[in-house]
Amino acid sequence: MLNKAQVVAEYNHFLESTKLKPEQAALNCGALAVLLGAREETEDLDIDVDPAFFDTIAESASPGNSTLDGLFGQLIQYSPLVSIHKASGIPTEMYGSVCGYTLEALIDQKVKMMHHPKRKPGKSEADAKDVGSLKKLLD
């Protein structure tokens, strides 16, 4: 499990390995909830990337980073701790040196995940808890 410092370190490592700028790599899901203080830990990082970068990685996919079907489209397991997704125009903002979804966009994402029919058992309950904690940050 990754805490806030580890999320930031893993995000920065991803940027260094890909040569992307923070604005080209938007953190979301549980890792962003950790960064914002809505939860203590996460299993991994989900990062939206530029569609051209995503397609380049998908075309050169090796067994270690193959394209998979996620809840909302394709994803690539870029590394053991990082899944990348094709960016879809979701609003982002900077949180220090990390780019991530806006708080409102993250809440919307978590609500959609919570109600998705293919959500893994136990994950919807965690999503609901995250939504409650994230909504408190809006106040």
Solvent accessible surface area in square Angstrom, and as a share of the most:
residue,aa,sasa,rsa
1,M,137,0.61
2,L,18,0.09
3,N,68,0.35
4,K,111,0.47
5,A,73,0.57
6,Q,84,0.37
7,V,0,0.00
8,V,40,0.23
9,A,61,0.47
10,E,35,0.16
11,Y,0,0.00
12,N,49,0.25
13,H,108,0.48
14,F,3,0.01
15,L,19,0.09
16,E,120,0.54
17,S,61,0.39
18,T,18,0.11
19,K,172,0.73
20,L,23,0.11
21,K,131,0.55
22,P,38,0.24
23,E,116,0.52
24,Q,76,0.34
25,A,0,0.00
26,A,8,0.06
27,L,0,0.00
28,N,1,0.01
29,C,13,0.08
30,G,8,0.08
31,A,1,0.01
32,L,0,0.00
33,A,0,0.00
34,V,3,0.02
35,L,16,0.08
36,L,39,0.19
37,G,59,0.56
38,A,14,0.11
39,R,64,0.23
40,E,146,0.65
41,E,79,0.35
42,T,4,0.03
43,E,99,0.45
44,D,47,0.24
45,L,0,0.00
46,D,21,0.11
47,I,0,0.00
48,D,10,0.05
49,V,0,0.00
50,D,56,0.29
51,P,56,0.35
52,A,67,0.52
53,F,39,0.16
54,F,2,0.01
55,D,56,0.29
56,T,82,0.48
57,I,26,0.13
58,A,31,0.24
59,E,150,0.67
60,S,79,0.51
61,A,41,0.32
62,S,54,0.35
63,P,136,0.85
64,G,60,0.58
65,N,28,0.14
66,S,45,0.29
67,T,45,0.26
68,L,86,0.43
69,D,130,0.67
70,G,25,0.24
71,L,48,0.24
72,F,118,0.49
73,G,42,0.40
74,Q,101,0.45
75,L,26,0.13
76,I,0,0.00
77,Q,53,0.24
78,Y,53,0.20
79,S,32,0.20
80,P,126,0.79
81,L,61,0.30
82,V,2,0.01
83,S,6,0.04
84,I,0,0.00
85,H,42,0.19
86,K,89,0.38
87,A,37,0.29
88,S,85,0.55
89,G,78,0.75
90,I,65,0.33
91,P,82,0.52
92,T,62,0.36
93,E,79,0.35
94,M,81,0.36
95,Y,46,0.17
96,G,73,0.70
97,S,66,0.43
98,V,2,0.01
99,C,4,0.02
100,G,0,0.00
101,Y,6,0.02
102,T,22,0.13
103,L,25,0.13
104,E,107,0.48
105,A,14,0.11
106,L,0,0.00
107,I,16,0.08
108,D,70,0.36
109,Q,26,0.11
110,K,3,0.01
111,V,48,0.28
112,K,110,0.47
113,M,15,0.06
114,M,42,0.19
115,H,131,0.58
116,H,38,0.17
117,P,127,0.80
118,K,162,0.69
119,R,52,0.19
120,K,137,0.58
121,P,136,0.86
122,G,48,0.47
123,K,62,0.26
124,S,32,0.20
125,E,118,0.53
126,A,42,0.33
127,D,0,0.00
128,A,47,0.36
129,K,154,0.65
130,D,5,0.03
131,V,11,0.07
132,G,33,0.32
133,S,31,0.20
134,L,0,0.00
135,K,105,0.44
136,K,151,0.64
137,L,80,0.40
138,L,88,0.44
139,D,159,0.82
